[in-house]
């Protein structure tokens, strides 16, 4: 696991990291989040996975993640999912 970029964004109170990992298959967002948690020693509620990218035929994956200082900072910054309205009401 290699850290490619580690940028501190003071305005949004987060670290923006890019990590290169090796795996046999696509790690997916859940497993990628666990790897970031192990590497930086933070809770899962503070991590937002942005991308898991790879090139065809390679066993390396590029993870883009935001690591917030606290869960409250994450809630203030990240977009909330939209609530769907029920039809007929």
DSSP file (Angstrom, degrees, kcal/mol; ACC not computed):
  #  RESIDUE AA STRUCTURE BP1 BP2  ACC     N-H-->O    O-->H-N    N-H-->O    O-->H-N    TCO  KAPPA ALPHA  PHI   PSI    X-CA   Y-CA   Z-CA
    1    1 A X              0   0    0      0, 0.0     2,-0.4     0, 0.0    20,-0.2   0.000 360.0 360.0 360.0 117.8    0.0    0.0    0.0
    2    2 A X  E     -A   20   0A   0     18,-2.6    18,-3.1     0, 0.0     2,-0.7  -0.941 360.0-136.3-115.2 132.2    1.6    3.2   -1.2
    3    3 A X  E     +A   19   0A   0     -2,-0.4    16,-0.2    16,-0.2     3,-0.1  -0.791  23.4 178.4 -85.8 114.9    0.3    6.7   -0.4
    4    4 A X  E     +     0   0A   0     14,-2.5     2,-0.4    -2,-0.7    15,-0.2   0.893  68.0   8.7 -83.3 -45.0    0.5    8.7   -3.6
    5    5 A X  E     -A   18   0A   0     13,-1.6    13,-2.3     2,-0.0     2,-0.4  -1.000  54.9-179.3-141.9 137.9   -0.9   12.0   -2.4
    6    6 A X  E     +A   17   0A   0     -2,-0.4     2,-0.4    11,-0.2    11,-0.2  -0.865  15.8 174.9-139.1 101.2   -1.8   13.2    1.1
    7    7 A X  E     -A   16   0A   0      9,-2.6     9,-3.4    -2,-0.4     2,-0.6  -0.912  22.8-143.1-115.0 133.3   -3.3   16.8    1.1
    8    8 A X  E     -A   15   0A   0     -2,-0.4     2,-0.8     7,-0.2     7,-0.2  -0.859   9.6-163.5 -97.3 118.6   -4.6   18.6    4.2
    9    9 A X  E  >> -A   14   0A   0      5,-3.0     5,-1.9    -2,-0.6     4,-0.7  -0.861   8.0-178.6-102.9  98.4   -7.7   20.7    3.5
   10   10 A X  T  45S+     0   0    0     -2,-0.8     3,-0.2     1,-0.2    -1,-0.2   0.833  77.0  60.2 -68.0 -33.9   -8.0   23.1    6.5
   11   11 A X  T  45S+     0   0    0      1,-0.2    -1,-0.2     2,-0.1    -2,-0.0   0.907 117.2  30.0 -62.6 -42.6  -11.1   24.8    5.2
   12   12 A X  T  45S-     0   0    0     -3,-0.2    -1,-0.2     2,-0.2    -2,-0.2   0.402 107.2-123.9 -98.9   1.6  -13.1   21.6    5.1
   13   13 A X  T  <5S+     0   0    0     -4,-0.7    56,-2.0    -3,-0.2    57,-0.3   0.942  70.0 109.6  56.9  55.1  -11.2   19.9    8.0
   14   14 A X  E   < -AB   9  68A   0     -5,-1.9    -5,-3.0    54,-0.2     2,-0.4  -0.978  65.6-122.8-152.0 162.3  -10.2   16.8    6.1
   15   15 A X  E     -AB   8  67A   0     52,-2.6    52,-2.9    -2,-0.3     2,-0.6  -0.924  20.8-152.2-105.1 134.8   -7.3   14.9    4.6
   16   16 A X  E     -AB   7  66A   0     -9,-3.4    -9,-2.6    -2,-0.4     2,-0.3  -0.937  25.0-179.9-109.6 112.5   -7.6   14.1    0.9
   17   17 A X  E     -AB   6  65A   0     48,-2.4    48,-2.4    -2,-0.6     2,-0.4  -0.844  24.8-161.6-119.9 149.5   -5.6   11.0    0.1
   18   18 A X  E     -AB   5  64A   0    -13,-2.3   -14,-2.5    -2,-0.3   -13,-1.6  -0.999  19.0-174.4-125.7 127.2   -4.8    8.8   -2.9
   19   19 A X  E     -AB   3  63A   0     44,-2.3    44,-3.2    -2,-0.4     2,-0.5  -0.959  17.4-148.1-127.2 138.6   -3.5    5.3   -2.2
   20   20 A X  E     +AB   2  62A   0    -18,-3.1   -18,-2.6    -2,-0.4     2,-0.3  -0.935  26.1 174.5-106.5 121.9   -2.3    2.7   -4.6
   21   21 A X  E     - B   0  61A   0     40,-2.6    40,-2.7    -2,-0.5     2,-0.4  -0.854  25.4-132.6-124.2 160.6   -3.0   -0.9   -3.4
   22   22 A X  E     + B   0  60A   0     -2,-0.3     2,-0.3    38,-0.2    38,-0.2  -0.943  34.9 153.9-112.7 135.5   -2.5   -4.4   -5.0
   23   23 A X        -     0   0    0     36,-2.5     3,-0.1    -2,-0.4     4,-0.0  -0.984  48.5-125.3-154.8 156.8   -5.3   -6.9   -5.0
   24   24 A X  S    S+     0   0    0     -2,-0.3     2,-0.3     1,-0.1    -1,-0.1   0.840  96.2  15.9 -73.7 -34.2   -6.3  -10.0   -7.0
   25   25 A X  S    S-     0   0    0     34,-0.1     2,-0.1    -3,-0.1    -1,-0.1  -0.867 105.0 -67.0-135.2 169.0   -9.8   -8.6   -7.6
   26   26 A X        -     0   0    0     -2,-0.3    -2,-0.1     1,-0.2    28,-0.0  -0.368  41.2-149.4 -58.2 122.6  -11.6   -5.2   -7.3
   27   27 A X     >  -     0   0    0     -2,-0.1     4,-0.8     1,-0.1     5,-0.2   0.751  27.7-148.3 -71.2 -22.5  -11.7   -4.4   -3.6
   28   28 A X  H  >  -     0   0    0      3,-0.2     4,-2.0     1,-0.2     5,-0.2   0.051  33.9 -71.4  72.8 168.6  -15.0   -2.4   -3.7
   29   29 A X  H  > S+     0   0    0      2,-0.2     4,-2.2     1,-0.2    -1,-0.2   0.870 128.7  52.5 -69.1 -38.3  -15.9    0.5   -1.5
   30   30 A X  H  > S+     0   0    0      2,-0.2     4,-1.6     1,-0.2    -1,-0.2   0.941 114.2  40.3 -64.5 -49.1  -16.4   -1.5    1.7
   31   31 A X  H  X S+     0   0    0     -4,-0.8     4,-1.9     2,-0.2    -1,-0.2   0.871 114.5  53.9 -68.9 -36.2  -13.1   -3.3    1.6
   32   32 A X  H  X S+     0   0    0     -4,-2.0     4,-2.1     1,-0.2    -1,-0.2   0.891 106.5  52.7 -63.7 -39.1  -11.3   -0.1    0.4
   33   33 A X  H  X S+     0   0    0     -4,-2.2     4,-2.2     1,-0.2    -1,-0.2   0.886 107.6  51.8 -64.1 -38.5  -12.7    1.8    3.4
   34   34 A X  H  X S+     0   0    0     -4,-1.6     4,-2.3     2,-0.2    -1,-0.2   0.884 108.3  51.3 -65.1 -38.5  -11.4   -0.9    5.7
   35   35 A X  H  X S+     0   0    0     -4,-1.9     4,-2.2     2,-0.2    -2,-0.2   0.901 110.9  47.5 -65.7 -40.4   -7.9   -0.6    4.2
   36   36 A X  H  X S+     0   0    0     -4,-2.1     4,-2.3     2,-0.2     5,-0.3   0.890 110.6  53.2 -66.2 -38.9   -7.9    3.2    4.7
   37   37 A X  H  X>S+     0   0    0     -4,-2.2     4,-1.8     1,-0.2     5,-0.7   0.921 111.6  44.8 -61.1 -45.2   -9.1    2.7    8.2
   38   38 A X  H  <5S+     0   0    0     -4,-2.3    -2,-0.2     2,-0.2    -1,-0.2   0.892 114.2  49.5 -65.8 -40.6   -6.2    0.4    9.0
   39   39 A X  H  <5S+     0   0    0     -4,-2.2    -2,-0.2     1,-0.2    -1,-0.2   0.905 124.4  26.1 -67.8 -43.0   -3.6    2.6    7.3
   40   40 A X  H  <5S-     0   0    0     -4,-2.3    -1,-0.2    -5,-0.1    -2,-0.2   0.522  98.4-126.5-104.7  -7.5   -4.6    5.9    9.0
   41   41 A X  T  <5 +     0   0    0     -4,-1.8     2,-0.3    -5,-0.3    -3,-0.2   0.903  61.8 130.5  66.8  43.9   -6.1    4.6   12.3
   42   42 A X      < -     0   0    0     -5,-0.7    -1,-0.2    -6,-0.2     2,-0.1  -0.787  60.5 -93.0-122.0 167.7   -9.5    6.5   12.0
   43   43 A X    >   -     0   0    0     -2,-0.3     3,-1.6     1,-0.1     4,-0.3  -0.444  29.0-120.3 -79.6 154.5  -13.1    5.4   12.4
   44   44 A X  G >  S+     0   0    0      1,-0.3     3,-1.1     2,-0.2    -1,-0.1   0.772 110.8  66.3 -63.9 -26.1  -15.2    4.3    9.4
   45   45 A X  G 3  S+     0   0    0      1,-0.2    -1,-0.3     3,-0.0    29,-0.1   0.618  99.7  52.4 -72.1 -10.5  -17.7    7.1   10.2
   46   46 A X  G <  S+     0   0    0     -3,-1.6    22,-2.9    23,-0.1     2,-0.4   0.483  95.0  86.9 -99.2  -5.7  -14.9    9.7    9.3
   47   47 A X  E <   -C   67   0A   0     -3,-1.1     2,-0.5    -4,-0.3    20,-0.2  -0.806  49.8-173.6-105.8 135.6  -14.1    8.2    5.9
   48   48 A X  E     -C   66   0A   0     18,-2.6    18,-2.7    -2,-0.4     2,-0.5  -0.984  16.4-148.0-123.2 118.1  -15.7    9.0    2.6
   49   49 A X  E     +C   65   0A   0     -2,-0.5    16,-0.2    16,-0.2     3,-0.1  -0.751  18.4 176.9 -85.8 125.6  -14.6    6.8   -0.4
   50   50 A X  E     -     0   0A   0     14,-2.8     2,-0.3    -2,-0.5    15,-0.2   0.878  60.1  -3.1 -94.1 -47.7  -14.7    8.8   -3.6
   51   51 A X  E     -C   64   0A   0     13,-1.3    13,-2.3   -22,-0.0     2,-0.4  -0.991  39.5-162.1-147.9 151.2  -13.3    6.4   -6.2
   52   52 A X  E     +C   63   0A   0     -2,-0.3     2,-0.3    11,-0.2    11,-0.2  -0.923  33.8 178.6-129.8 107.5  -11.8    3.0   -6.7
   53   53 A X  E     +C   62   0A   0      9,-2.7     9,-2.7    -2,-0.4     2,-0.3  -0.800  11.2 163.9-116.6 152.3  -10.1    2.9  -10.1
   54   54 A X        -     0   0    0     -2,-0.3     2,-0.3     7,-0.2     7,-0.1  -0.966  30.9-120.7-152.9 166.1   -8.1    0.4  -12.0
   55   55 A X    >   -     0   0    0      5,-0.5     3,-1.8    -2,-0.3     5,-0.2  -0.837  48.6 -84.9-107.5 151.6   -6.8   -0.2  -15.6
   56   56 A X  T 3  S+     0   0    0     -2,-0.3     3,-0.1     1,-0.3    -1,-0.1  -0.309 111.2   9.4 -59.3 129.7   -7.7   -3.4  -17.5
   57   57 A X  T 3  S+     0   0    0      1,-0.3     2,-0.3    -2,-0.0    -1,-0.3   0.420 101.3 115.0  84.3  -0.5   -5.5   -6.3  -16.7
   58   58 A X    <   -     0   0    0     -3,-1.8    -1,-0.3     2,-0.1   -36,-0.0  -0.684  58.1-148.8-101.5 157.0   -3.7   -4.8  -13.8
   59   59 A X  S    S+     0   0    0     -2,-0.3   -36,-2.5    -3,-0.1     2,-0.4   0.143  70.6  96.3-107.0  17.5   -3.8   -5.8  -10.2
   60   60 A X  E     -B   22   0A   0    -38,-0.2    -5,-0.5    -5,-0.2     2,-0.4  -0.876  53.8-165.6-109.9 143.5   -3.3   -2.3   -8.8
   61   61 A X  E     -B   21   0A   0    -40,-2.7   -40,-2.6    -2,-0.4     2,-0.6  -0.982  13.8-141.3-130.7 138.6   -6.1   -0.1   -7.7
   62   62 A X  E     -BC  20  53A   0     -9,-2.7    -9,-2.7    -2,-0.4     2,-0.5  -0.890  18.6-161.4-101.6 120.5   -6.1    3.7   -7.0
   63   63 A X  E     -BC  19  52A   0    -44,-3.2   -44,-2.3    -2,-0.6     2,-0.5  -0.886   4.9-164.1-104.8 128.6   -8.3    4.7   -4.0
   64   64 A X  E     +BC  18  51A   0    -13,-2.3   -14,-2.8    -2,-0.5   -13,-1.3  -0.958  22.9 165.1-109.0 126.5   -9.4    8.3   -3.5
   65   65 A X  E     -BC  17  49A   0    -48,-2.4   -48,-2.4    -2,-0.5     2,-0.5  -0.982  33.2-143.8-143.0 151.9  -10.7    9.0   -0.1
   66   66 A X  E     -BC  16  48A   0    -18,-2.7   -18,-2.6    -2,-0.3     2,-0.6  -0.971  15.1-163.3-111.4 130.3  -11.6   11.9    2.2
   67   67 A X  E     -BC  15  47A   0    -52,-2.9   -52,-2.6    -2,-0.5   -20,-0.2  -0.945  11.9-155.3-116.7 109.6  -10.7   11.5    5.9
   68   68 A X  E     -B   14   0A   0    -22,-2.9   -54,-0.2    -2,-0.6   -55,-0.1  -0.454  22.7-124.4 -84.3 155.8  -12.5   14.0    8.1
   69   69 A X  S    S-     0   0    0    -56,-2.0     2,-0.3     1,-0.2    -1,-0.1   0.850  92.6  -1.9 -65.5 -35.3  -11.3   15.2   11.5
   70   70 A X  S  > S-     0   0    0    -57,-0.3     4,-1.5   -24,-0.1    -1,-0.2  -0.958  71.8-108.7-150.0 165.6  -14.7   14.1   13.1
   71   71 A X  H  > S+     0   0    0     -2,-0.3     4,-2.2     1,-0.2     5,-0.1   0.831 118.2  58.0 -66.1 -32.2  -18.0   12.6   12.1
   72   72 A X  H  > S+     0   0    0      2,-0.2     4,-1.8     1,-0.2    -1,-0.2   0.887 104.0  50.9 -66.1 -38.9  -19.7   16.0   12.7
   73   73 A X  H  > S+     0   0    0      1,-0.2     4,-1.5     2,-0.2    -1,-0.2   0.879 109.6  51.6 -64.3 -37.2  -17.4   17.7   10.2
   74   74 A X  H  X S+     0   0    0     -4,-1.5     4,-2.6     1,-0.2    -2,-0.2   0.918 108.4  50.5 -64.6 -43.8  -18.3   15.0    7.7
   75   75 A X  H  < S+     0   0    0     -4,-2.2    -1,-0.2     1,-0.2    -2,-0.2   0.857 110.3  50.1 -64.2 -35.9  -22.0   15.6    8.2
   76   76 A X  H  < S+     0   0    0     -4,-1.8    -1,-0.2    -5,-0.1    -2,-0.2   0.834 120.6  33.7 -70.5 -31.9  -21.6   19.3    7.7
   77   77 A X  H  < S+     0   0    0     -4,-1.5    -2,-0.2    -5,-0.1    -3,-0.2   0.894  98.5  81.0 -95.1 -45.4  -19.7   19.0    4.5
   78   78 A X  S  < S-     0   0    0     -4,-2.6     2,-0.2    -5,-0.2   -30,-0.0  -0.314  83.4-107.0 -72.3 146.9  -21.0   15.9    2.6
   79   79 A X        -     0   0    0      1,-0.1     2,-0.2    -2,-0.0    -1,-0.1  -0.490  32.2-128.6 -71.8 137.4  -24.1   16.0    0.5
   80   80 A X        -     0   0    0     -2,-0.2     2,-0.1     1,-0.1    -1,-0.1  -0.618  28.4-102.6 -86.1 145.3  -27.1   14.3    2.0
   81   81 A X        -     0   0    0     -2,-0.2     2,-0.1     1,-0.1    -1,-0.1  -0.402  39.8-109.7 -67.9 144.0  -29.0   11.7   -0.1
   82   82 A X        -     0   0    0     -2,-0.1     2,-0.5     1,-0.1    -1,-0.1  -0.438  24.3-128.8 -73.4 146.5  -32.3   12.9   -1.5
   83   83 A X        -     0   0    0     -2,-0.1     2,-0.2     1,-0.0    -1,-0.1  -0.858  22.4-130.9 -97.3 125.9  -35.6   11.5   -0.1
   84   84 A X        -     0   0    0     -2,-0.5     2,-0.2     1,-0.1    -1,-0.0  -0.546  17.8-129.1 -77.8 138.7  -37.9   10.2   -2.8
   85   85 A X        -     0   0    0     -2,-0.2     2,-0.3     1,-0.1    -1,-0.1  -0.599  23.8-113.0 -83.9 147.5  -41.5   11.3   -2.6
   86   86 A X    >   -     0   0    0     -2,-0.2     3,-1.1     1,-0.1     2,-0.1  -0.594  35.6-107.2 -80.0 142.5  -44.2    8.7   -2.7
   87   87 A X  T 3  S+     0   0    0     -2,-0.3    -1,-0.1     1,-0.2     0, 0.0  -0.427  99.4  25.8 -69.6 140.7  -46.5    8.8   -5.8
   88   88 A X  T 3         0   0    0     -2,-0.1    -1,-0.2    -3,-0.0    -2,-0.0   0.481 360.0 360.0  89.7   3.2  -50.0   10.1   -5.3
   89   89 A X    <         0   0    0     -3,-1.1    -2,-0.1     0, 0.0    -3,-0.0   0.397 360.0 360.0-116.9 360.0  -49.3   12.3   -2.4
